[in-house]
């Protein structure tokens, strides 16, 4: 991922520092006690469960609240995980290569809470560029490099709105054990028994 000159940016403050006094409405991304199941993450990010599973198994976006620990265990994804899933989906939809997406995701993982909502990702289809201000976006577009952009702050708000209506789960609660019988199998058993 390429970044524009960041020498004139304000220093990154840790969460809870005075720099966040005016951003109190931001979701606490470091809350590892609450997560969202895979189906909820899929719905919020607009992806299929197959994509989610593949991206988790290949390390593109792994669940940070609770990983899968065996057959039948439930992964739990954090807000940040779902935000990144949605950004990955948007990048894929615009034709960015998986290799460039992996680079972008790696870079996003390194960002602080305050920075994520201010990033605009721009791409020419081959490379992904990070812009932190409107001037950087304009410079990139005028230079002929940017073809489309993803305002991460806008994606943040979309995910926030979607997740507000969906169930969440505490990571310290015991995940339901896999009984080997899913709903479809239970219906089949009831039909053959009756």
N, C-alpha and C positions, 0 to 999 in steps of 0.2 A: 504494500500500500504506500502510496506517495502522499506526503503531507506538505502543505504550503509552509512558508516561513512562520515559525511560531515564537520567535524571539520577543515579539511585542505583546504576547498574551500574559494575562495575570497568572500568578502562581496557582497551582492546584491546591485547594484546601481540603483537608480530610473532612469526611461527613460529620456534621454536628458543629463545624467551625462557623464563625460569624459569616462567612461567605454564603452560607445557605439560608440565612435568615429570611430572604425574600423568595425562596424556592421551597417553602414548607409543604407545598402540595405535591411534591415529587414522591414517588413510591420509594420506600426504603429497600434498595436492591440488595442490601446485605442481610436481610431477614432470611436466614437459612432454616427457620423453623416452619415456614409455610411454603407449600408448593402446589403444583397443579399436575394432575394425572396426564398421561399421554394424550388421551382423547380430548381433554380440555385444551392442552397445548396445541394440538392439531387445529382445533376449531378457531382458537385465538390467532394463530399464525396463518391460517388459510392453506394448510398443507395436508397431505394424506398421512395416514398412520404408517404406511410403507416408507414414505420419505423420512418421517421422524425416526423410525427404527433404523433405517440405513445410516442416517446422519449420526445417530448415537453410536452405532457399532463401528463406524469408521472414524469417530472422534471429531467430526465437524462441529456438532453441537451436542454435548453430553449433558445429561441432567445433573445439576449441581446440588440439588436438595437431597435426592435419594436415587442412586443408580440401581439398575437391575442387578440383583444378586443371584439370579437363578430363574428357572422356569416358573412362570406364574407370579413373580414379584412385580410390584408396581413401581415404575420410575416416577419420580416427582421432579418437575421442572420449576425453576424459579422465574420470577418476572423477567429478569435479565436474559435468561435462557430463551424465553418466548419472544422477547424483543429481538434477539439475534436470529431466531428461527424466521421471524417475519421479514427481517432485512435480507436474509439468505434467499428466501422465496422471491422477494422483489428483484434481487440481483439475477437470480436464475431466469426469471420471467423476461428479463431484458437481454438475455443472451451472454451474460458474463460467464467466463469459464470457471469450472469448479476450482481450479488451481488458484485463480485470482480471488475467488470467494474465500477459500481457506486462508489466504494471506490477509484479507480484510477482516475476517472473523478473529484471527489471531491478534490483529491490531486492536479491534474493539474490546477484546478481553482485557487488554492492558489499560484501558481508559478508566478514569475515575467516574463516579456517579454524576458529578456536575457536568463533565464534558460530554457525555453521551447525548443529552438532550439538545446540545448546541451543534452537533456535527451534521454536515450535509455530505453524503457520499455522492461523488460524481464519477461517471464512467464514460469512456468512449467505446465501450464494448470489449476492449482488450485489457485495459488497466482500470483500477479503482483509485480515485483520489479523495482525500479527506479535506474538506473545507470547513473552517471554523467561523467565517464571517461572510457577509454578502459580497464584500470586495474580493475575497478569494474566489467565490463562485464566478463573479463577473470576469476576473482575470483569466480563469480557466476557460470559460466559454469564449472570450475574445481571442484566446490563444488557439482556438479551434480544437481543444482537447475534449471538452465535456459534451456529451450528447444527451445524457439524462442525469437526473439527480434524485437522491432519496434523502429527505429531511428526516433524520433519525428522531428528532423531537416530535414530529408529527406522527411517526410510526409509534412512538412511545405512548402518545395520547390515545391512539386507536387501540393499542393493546390494553391499556389501562381501562378504557371504556368497555371493551369486550369482556375482560376478566372480572369486572365489577358484577357482571350478571352470571358468572359461571362459578361452580363449586371449587373450593380450595381445600387442602388437607394439611394437617400438621404433620411434620416429618417424624415427630416423636410418638405419634400414634402408630400402633401396630398395623402393618399392611395386612389386608385380608389374605388368609392363606389360600392357596390354590387347591381346590378339592379334587381336581381332575374331571369335574363335571361342570360344563358351562351351561348357560341357559338353554341353548339349543339341544344339548345332550339330555338335559333334565326333561324337556318337552317330549323328546323321543322316548325316553324311559316311561314317562307317564302315559303316552299313547299306546305303547306295546304292553304295558301292565294292565290297562283298562280295557 
